[in-house]
């Protein structure tokens, strides 16, 4: 399991997770072949739902895949 996977392994704030999911579903339902990331860029909400910092993506991309 990568460090990114382990960070997402616990139960998120259900209200914030649902909000992020609704935005993702709405963007794909509107145009599933060309969903625009601008339509679903509520990354801050998704990160907050899991209690992750705003720098999580950058840090996860810098970390080795095996978590070492």
Beta strands, then each sheet from edge to edge (+ up, - down):
end
